Amino acid sequence: MLSTTAAIAVIVVLGAWHLHNRRHAGWQASADGRFYILCGYPLVAVAAYWLTTAPTATAWEWAMGNAWALAAVMSFVAGFTALNGVTAEHARAAVQMETIEPATGSIRF
């Protein structure tokens, strides 16, 4: 019963978090960011499986669950770094395009 409850909880929480993540400014612009974040979801599911099947906190299943959880965290960090990077790059380009050059008083064609 615990594994079923954990599976449902993981699906609900990841689904809600995904809806929140899709609102990030860099979501449409960064394929790498989307890839890493979407890879993190199944890694969380595998980690939750190993952690719920572990009979004790010192069993090898517990260690496997923690390893998969670490991989999921690294995937999410890489994804959000890519999303934030592309957002910052777009902001820099927008500032450069919107900057007005100083007026010289003469019109050149």
Protein Blocks (a to p, Z undefined) as FASTA:
>chain_A
ZZmmmmmmmmmmmmmmmmmmmmpmklmmmmklmmmmmmmmmmmmmmmmmmmmpmbfkbmk
lmmmmmmmmmmmmmmmmmmmmmmmmmmmmmmmmmmmmpccddehiacZZ
